[in-house]
Amino acid sequence: MNRGDLEALQVERLRATVAQAAHSPYYKKVFAEQSISADSITSLDDLKKLPFITKEDLRANYPFGLAAIPLQQCVRVHSSSGTTGNPTVVLHSQKDLDAWANQVARCMYMVGLRDTDVFQNTSGYGMFTGGLGFQYGAERLGALTVPAAAGNSKRQIKFIMDFGTTALHIIPSYATRLAEVFEEMGLDPRKDTSLRVFCIGAEPHSEEQRRRIEELMGVKAYNCFGMSEMNGPGVAFECQEQNGLHIWEDYVIAEIIDPQTLEPVADGEIGELVLTTLQREAMPLIRYRTHDLTRFLPGDCPCGRTHRRIDRFKGRSDDMIILKGVNIFPIQIEKILMSFKELGGNYLITIENVDNNDEMYIEVELSGLFTDDYGVLQRLTKEITRQLKNELLITPRLKLVARGSLPVTEGKAVRVKDLRKF
């Protein structure tokens, strides 16, 4: 669809979204206070008239304060994995689930998957949206699905070998772990399997880590983006060009704002991604602040799709580390570490207060193929530390540890432990 028609469709669907949202207790009150109605929307510029909503608003209206249809018309509820207080809850009607399945199937088709593929899902099922989102998307695509769920790497590999799995949905940190288990079992996934496509996401990862996964596993790894508040996976996805994630603008309106001023940033500048749902019936969300930091990529994609592209996420406006007056995102550290072939994929950043001074410690595992020669390790430590200092503007304390020394989780990897007392 050309841009003019696409934007006209967005205006039409935004008006319908505002009208639908007004049925919820939360938006009914907000719209009344601010004199907002569907008639307020005549162009995309009118989006600015609408208030932002945050995760805190969702928690404050837990569980069903944003429901825009009666609960008996809802067929599923998902929630986030919040560690304290109320989780965020999202309700779905059957129409919502059908649209979500189409959205994920579109993403999978875009990276070359078809009904002839065998798709293995290594995400957890349940309240986490990654499992069921890809499950229903793969079924809508017509692929043979393997709902393997998370963990149990040897069983994962058995299914890959026995079922002829061609595609995986997998967390990046677990992909590198799975490569290690292949090696331990004396198998080479590049030669001994039919794997060709990985859909990776759910945690921040660098381009260097993506390339490492591709090299280790002999696949093309495509970055996906989603969040439970926006259904789950499938909000944006890379095409085969791997030059940014197409954000599906018939399902969401995307804005990028300055997280401090809340004003739009110029195209190409980093800011916070804000999303508005356009096809949700049970629980529309308008101008949801994701806290994810990215930018719109300029120009057209060679693939021919007209939906705009967003860049790989730099980090989040709420997981930034402030150390000695310097703003640091963990992804900056990972980018350096993953550029060294001597290092494995597992690392841990610990921040502590030592003698009234904040210090950063980085432990990173060595590759299983690397030497234990002290002199070589010392030189490697020095070079990695130098590059980290150049990137971060502070000098962390780096420790190289043996492969398998650091904890391994089957869910999202724990990369940062901030032990400071504030």
C-alpha positions as CSV (number, residue, x, y, z in Angstrom):
1,M,0.0,0.0,0.0
2,N,1.4,3.4,-0.9
3,R,2.1,5.8,2.0
4,G,-0.9,8.1,1.3
5,D,-3.4,5.2,1.4
6,L,-1.7,3.7,4.4
7,E,-1.9,6.9,6.4
8,A,-5.5,7.4,5.4
9,L,-6.2,3.9,6.8
10,Q,-4.4,4.8,10.0
11,V,-6.6,7.9,10.5
12,E,-9.7,5.8,9.9
13,R,-8.6,3.1,12.3
14,L,-7.4,5.7,14.9
15,R,-10.9,7.2,15.0
16,A,-12.4,3.7,15.5
17,T,-9.8,3.0,18.2
18,V,-10.7,6.2,20.2
19,A,-14.4,5.3,19.9
20,Q,-13.7,1.8,21.1
21,A,-11.4,2.8,23.9
22,A,-14.1,5.2,25.3
23,H,-16.0,2.1,26.4
24,S,-13.3,1.3,29.1
25,P,-13.6,2.8,32.6
26,Y,-10.1,4.3,32.3
27,Y,-10.5,6.0,28.9
28,K,-14.1,7.0,29.6
29,K,-12.9,9.1,32.5
30,V,-9.7,10.5,30.7
31,F,-11.6,11.4,27.6
32,A,-14.3,13.1,29.5
33,E,-11.8,15.2,31.5
34,Q,-10.0,16.2,28.3
35,S,-13.0,16.6,26.0
36,I,-11.7,13.9,23.6
37,S,-13.9,11.9,21.2
38,A,-13.5,10.2,17.8
39,D,-14.6,13.4,16.2
40,S,-11.4,15.0,17.5
41,I,-9.4,13.0,15.0
42,T,-9.3,14.2,11.4
43,S,-5.6,13.6,10.6
44,L,-2.6,11.9,12.1
45,D,-1.5,15.3,13.5
46,D,-4.4,15.0,15.9
47,L,-2.7,12.1,17.6
48,K,-0.9,14.8,19.6
49,K,-4.2,15.7,21.3
50,L,-4.4,12.3,22.9
51,P,-2.7,11.6,26.3
52,F,0.1,9.1,26.8
53,I,-0.4,5.9,28.8
54,T,2.3,4.1,30.7
55,K,2.9,0.8,32.4
56,E,2.2,2.5,35.7
57,D,-1.3,3.4,34.4
58,L,-1.9,-0.2,33.5
59,R,-0.8,-1.4,36.9
60,A,-3.0,1.2,38.6
61,N,-6.0,0.0,36.7
62,Y,-5.3,-3.7,37.4
63,P,-6.8,-6.0,36.4
64,F,-9.6,-5.0,34.1
65,G,-9.9,-1.2,34.2
66,L,-9.0,-0.9,30.5
67,A,-11.4,-3.5,29.2
68,A,-13.4,-2.0,26.4
69,I,-15.8,-4.9,26.0
70,P,-17.6,-7.1,28.6
71,L,-15.4,-9.8,30.1
72,Q,-17.6,-12.5,28.7
73,Q,-16.6,-11.4,25.2
74,C,-12.9,-11.8,26.1
75,V,-11.3,-15.2,25.5
76,R,-7.8,-14.8,26.9
77,V,-5.7,-12.7,29.3
78,H,-1.9,-12.3,29.2
79,S,0.2,-10.5,31.8
80,S,3.8,-9.2,32.0
81,S,6.5,-10.7,34.2
82,G,6.6,-7.9,36.6
83,T,8.7,-8.6,39.7
84,T,7.0,-6.2,42.2
85,G,3.5,-4.9,42.5
86,N,0.7,-5.6,40.0
87,P,1.7,-7.0,36.6
88,T,0.4,-5.4,33.4
89,V,-2.6,-7.2,32.0
90,V,-3.9,-7.4,28.4
91,L,-7.2,-8.8,27.4
92,H,-8.0,-10.3,24.0
93,S,-11.2,-11.1,22.1
94,Q,-11.2,-13.8,19.5
95,K,-11.0,-11.1,16.8
96,D,-7.9,-9.7,18.6
97,L,-6.2,-13.2,18.6
98,D,-7.1,-13.7,14.9
99,A,-5.5,-10.4,14.0
100,W,-2.4,-11.2,16.1
101,A,-2.0,-14.6,14.4
102,N,-2.2,-12.9,11.0
103,Q,0.4,-10.3,12.1
104,V,2.9,-12.9,13.3
105,A,2.3,-15.1,10.1
106,R,3.1,-12.0,8.0
107,C,6.4,-11.6,9.9
108,M,7.3,-15.2,9.3
109,Y,6.4,-15.1,5.6
110,M,8.5,-12.0,5.2
111,V,11.7,-13.9,6.2
112,G,11.0,-16.7,3.8
113,L,9.1,-19.2,6.0
114,R,6.3,-21.2,4.3
115,D,3.9,-24.0,4.9
116,T,6.6,-26.4,4.0
117,D,8.7,-25.5,7.0
118,V,9.0,-27.2,10.4
119,F,8.9,-24.5,13.0
120,Q,10.2,-25.2,16.6
121,N,9.2,-22.8,19.3
122,T,11.7,-22.7,22.2
123,S,9.8,-19.9,24.1
124,G,7.9,-20.5,27.3
125,Y,4.1,-21.0,27.0
126,G,1.6,-19.6,29.4
127,M,1.3,-15.9,30.4
128,F,4.4,-15.1,28.4
129,T,3.2,-14.0,25.0
130,G,6.2,-15.2,23.0
131,G,5.2,-18.9,23.1
132,L,1.5,-18.6,22.0
133,G,2.1,-15.7,19.7
134,F,4.5,-17.6,17.5
135,Q,2.5,-20.8,17.9
136,Y,-0.6,-19.3,16.4
137,G,1.3,-17.4,13.8
138,A,3.1,-20.5,12.6
139,E,-0.1,-22.4,12.5
140,R,-1.8,-19.6,10.5
141,L,1.2,-19.8,8.1
142,G,0.5,-23.5,7.8
143,A,3.9,-24.7,9.0
144,L,4.3,-27.9,11.0
145,T,4.8,-26.6,14.5
146,V,6.9,-28.1,17.4
147,P,5.8,-26.4,20.7
148,A,8.9,-27.5,22.5
149,A,8.8,-24.7,25.0
150,A,11.9,-23.4,26.9
151,G,14.9,-25.3,28.1
152,N,16.0,-29.0,28.0
153,S,18.6,-28.4,25.3
154,K,19.3,-32.1,24.5
155,R,15.6,-32.6,23.9
156,Q,15.5,-29.5,21.7
157,I,18.3,-30.9,19.6
158,K,16.6,-34.3,19.4
159,F,13.5,-32.7,18.0
160,I,15.5,-30.6,15.6
161,M,17.3,-33.7,14.3
162,D,14.3,-36.1,14.3
163,F,11.6,-33.7,13.0
164,G,13.8,-32.0,10.4
165,T,13.2,-28.6,12.0
166,T,14.0,-25.7,9.7
167,A,13.2,-22.7,11.8
168,L,13.4,-21.8,15.5
169,H,12.0,-19.0,17.6
170,I,14.7,-18.5,20.2
171,I,16.1,-16.0,22.7
172,P,19.6,-14.8,21.5
173,S,21.4,-15.8,24.8
174,Y,19.8,-19.3,24.6
175,A,20.8,-19.6,20.9
176,T,24.5,-19.3,21.9
177,R,23.9,-21.8,24.7
178,L,22.3,-24.3,22.2
179,A,25.3,-24.0,19.9
180,E,27.5,-25.0,22.9
181,V,25.3,-28.1,23.5
182,F,25.5,-29.1,19.9
183,E,29.3,-28.9,20.2
184,E,29.3,-30.9,23.4
185,M,27.2,-33.6,21.7
186,G,29.7,-33.8,18.8
187,L,27.2,-32.3,16.3
188,D,27.5,-29.4,13.8
189,P,24.2,-27.7,13.3
190,R,25.5,-26.3,10.0
191,K,26.0,-29.8,8.6
192,D,23.9,-32.1,10.7
193,T,20.5,-30.3,10.7
194,S,18.1,-28.6,8.3
195,L,18.0,-25.4,10.2
196,R,17.9,-22.3,8.1
197,V,16.0,-19.5,9.9
198,F,16.0,-18.2,13.5
199,C,13.5,-15.7,14.8
200,I,15.3,-14.0,17.7
201,G,14.1,-11.4,20.2
202,A,12.7,-10.9,23.7
203,E,16.0,-9.5,25.0
204,P,18.4,-6.8,23.8
205,H,21.2,-8.1,21.6
206,S,23.9,-6.6,19.5
207,E,24.5,-7.0,15.8
208,E,27.7,-8.8,16.8
209,Q,25.7,-11.4,18.7
210,R,23.3,-11.9,15.8
211,R,26.3,-12.5,13.4
212,R,27.8,-14.9,15.9
213,I,24.6,-16.9,16.1
214,E,24.4,-17.1,12.3
215,E,28.0,-18.3,12.1
216,L,27.6,-20.9,14.9
217,M,24.3,-22.3,13.7
218,G,24.5,-21.8,9.9
219,V,21.3,-19.9,9.7
220,K,19.9,-16.4,9.0
221,A,18.8,-14.8,12.2
222,Y,16.0,-12.2,12.0
223,N,15.3,-9.7,14.8
224,C,11.7,-9.5,16.0
225,F,10.1,-7.0,18.3
226,G,7.0,-7.2,20.4
227,M,5.6,-6.7,23.9
228,S,2.6,-8.0,25.7
229,E,1.0,-4.6,25.9
230,M,0.9,-4.6,22.0
231,N,-0.3,-8.3,21.9
232,G,3.2,-9.8,21.9
233,P,5.6,-10.7,19.1
234,G,5.0,-9.4,15.7
235,V,4.8,-5.6,16.2
236,A,7.9,-5.2,14.0
237,F,10.2,-7.6,12.2
238,E,13.2,-7.6,9.9
239,C,12.8,-8.6,6.3
240,Q,15.4,-10.5,4.4
241,E,17.5,-7.4,3.9
242,Q,18.2,-7.3,7.7
243,N,18.4,-3.5,7.6
244,G,15.9,-2.5,10.3
245,L,12.5,-3.8,11.5
246,H,9.4,-3.0,9.5
247,I,6.8,-1.8,12.0
248,W,3.3,-2.8,10.8
249,E,1.6,0.5,10.5
250,D,-1.9,-1.0,9.7
251,Y,-1.7,-2.5,13.2
252,V,0.0,0.3,15.2
253,I,0.9,4.0,14.9
254,A,4.5,4.5,15.9
255,E,5.9,7.7,17.3
256,I,9.4,8.4,18.5
257,I,9.7,11.1,21.3
258,D,12.2,12.7,23.5
259,P,11.7,10.8,26.9
260,Q,12.2,14.0,28.8
261,T,10.3,16.6,26.8
262,L,7.8,14.1,25.4
263,E,8.0,16.0,22.0
264,P,8.7,14.2,18.7
265,V,12.3,13.9,17.7
266,A,13.5,14.4,14.1
267,D,13.6,11.4,11.8
268,G,16.8,9.6,12.3
269,E,17.3,10.7,15.9
270,I,17.2,8.3,18.8
271,G,14.1,8.6,21.1
272,E,11.5,6.6,22.9
273,L,9.1,4.5,20.9
274,V,5.4,5.2,21.5
275,L,2.8,2.9,20.1
276,T,-1.0,3.1,19.5
277,T,-3.0,0.0,18.7
278,L,-5.2,0.2,15.7
279,Q,-7.0,-3.2,15.5
280,R,-7.6,-4.2,19.1
281,E,-11.1,-4.7,20.3
282,A,-10.8,-5.8,23.9
283,M,-8.2,-3.4,25.2
284,P,-7.1,-0.6,22.9
285,L,-4.0,1.4,24.1
286,I,-3.3,4.9,22.9
287,R,0.2,6.4,22.8
288,Y,1.7,3.7,25.0
289,R,5.2,4.7,26.2
290,T,7.3,1.6,25.6
291,H,10.6,3.0,27.1
292,D,12.4,1.3,24.2
293,L,15.0,3.6,22.6
294,T,15.3,3.5,18.8
295,R,14.9,5.7,15.7
296,F,13.1,5.7,12.4
297,L,15.4,4.7,9.5
298,P,15.3,7.0,6.5
299,G,14.7,5.9,3.0
300,D,12.9,3.0,1.3
301,C,13.7,-0.6,1.9
302,P,15.0,-2.6,-1.1
303,C,12.4,-5.3,-0.3
304,G,9.7,-2.9,-1.5
305,R,7.6,-2.8,1.6
306,T,6.3,0.7,2.4
307,H,5.9,0.2,6.2
308,R,8.5,2.3,8.0
309,R,11.5,0.7,9.6
310,I,12.9,1.2,13.1
311,D,16.5,0.6,14.0
312,R,17.8,-2.0,16.4
313,F,17.1,-0.9,19.9
314,K,19.8,1.0,21.7
315,G,18.4,0.1,25.0
316,R,15.6,1.3,27.3
317,S,15.0,4.6,28.9
318,D,14.5,2.8,32.1
319,D,17.4,0.3,32.1
320,M,20.1,2.9,31.6
321,I,23.0,2.6,34.1
322,I,24.3,5.8,35.5
323,L,27.8,5.3,36.7
324,K,30.2,8.1,37.7
325,G,28.0,10.5,35.9
326,V,28.1,8.5,32.6
327,N,25.0,7.0,31.0
328,I,25.7,3.4,29.9
329,F,23.5,0.9,28.2
330,P,24.3,-2.9,28.6
331,I,24.1,-3.3,24.9
332,Q,27.2,-1.1,24.5
333,I,29.1,-3.6,26.6
334,E,27.8,-6.6,24.8
335,K,28.8,-5.1,21.4
336,I,32.4,-5.0,22.5
337,L,32.4,-8.4,24.1
338,M,30.8,-10.1,21.2
339,S,33.4,-8.7,18.8
340,F,36.1,-11.0,20.4
341,K,36.0,-14.5,19.0
342,E,38.0,-15.7,22.1
343,L,34.9,-15.0,24.3
344,G,31.8,-17.0,24.7
345,G,28.2,-15.7,24.8
346,N,27.6,-15.5,28.5
347,Y,28.6,-12.5,30.6
348,L,27.5,-10.7,33.8
349,I,27.8,-7.0,34.7
350,T,27.9,-6.2,38.5
351,I,27.8,-2.7,39.9
352,E,28.9,-2.2,43.5
353,N,29.8,0.6,45.9
354,V,33.4,0.0,47.1
355,D,34.9,2.4,49.6
356,N,32.2,5.0,48.7
357,N,33.1,4.6,45.0
358,D,30.8,3.0,42.4
359,E,32.6,0.3,40.4
360,M,31.6,-1.9,37.5
361,Y,32.8,-5.5,37.3
362,I,32.3,-7.5,34.1
363,E,32.7,-11.3,34.1
364,V,32.7,-13.0,30.7
365,E,33.2,-16.6,29.7
366,L,35.9,-17.7,27.4
367,S,35.2,-19.7,24.3
368,G,35.7,-23.4,24.9
369,L,38.3,-23.5,22.2
370,F,40.5,-20.8,23.7
371,T,43.8,-21.1,25.5
372,D,44.5,-21.1,29.2
373,D,47.9,-19.4,28.7
374,Y,48.2,-16.7,31.4
375,G,50.2,-14.3,29.2
376,V,47.7,-14.5,26.3
377,L,44.8,-14.1,28.7
378,Q,46.4,-11.0,30.3
379,R,46.9,-9.4,26.9
380,L,43.4,-10.2,25.9
381,T,42.0,-8.7,29.1
382,K,44.0,-5.6,28.6
383,E,42.7,-5.1,25.0
384,I,39.1,-5.7,25.9
385,T,39.3,-3.3,28.8
386,R,40.9,-0.7,26.5
387,Q,38.0,-1.0,24.0
388,L,35.4,-0.9,26.8
389,K,37.0,2.3,28.2
390,N,36.9,3.9,24.8
391,E,33.2,3.1,24.4
392,L,32.0,3.7,28.0
393,L,34.3,6.5,29.1
394,I,35.0,4.7,32.3
395,T,37.3,1.7,33.1
396,P,35.4,-1.4,34.3
397,R,37.1,-4.3,36.1
398,L,37.2,-7.2,33.7
399,K,37.5,-10.9,34.6
400,L,37.7,-13.7,32.1
401,V,36.2,-16.9,33.4
402,A,36.0,-20.5,32.2
403,R,33.2,-21.5,30.0
404,G,30.2,-22.7,32.1
405,S,31.2,-20.6,35.1
406,L,28.4,-18.1,35.0
407,P,24.7,-19.0,35.7
408,V,22.6,-20.0,32.7
409,T,18.9,-19.2,32.7
410,E,16.2,-20.7,30.4
411,G,14.4,-17.4,30.2
412,K,15.7,-14.0,29.6
413,A,19.4,-13.8,30.5
414,V,20.2,-11.7,33.7
415,R,22.9,-9.4,32.4
416,V,23.1,-6.7,35.1
417,K,23.2,-6.9,38.9
418,D,23.2,-3.4,40.5
419,L,24.1,-4.0,44.1
420,R,24.4,-0.3,45.0
421,K,22.2,1.1,47.8
422,F,20.3,4.2,46.8
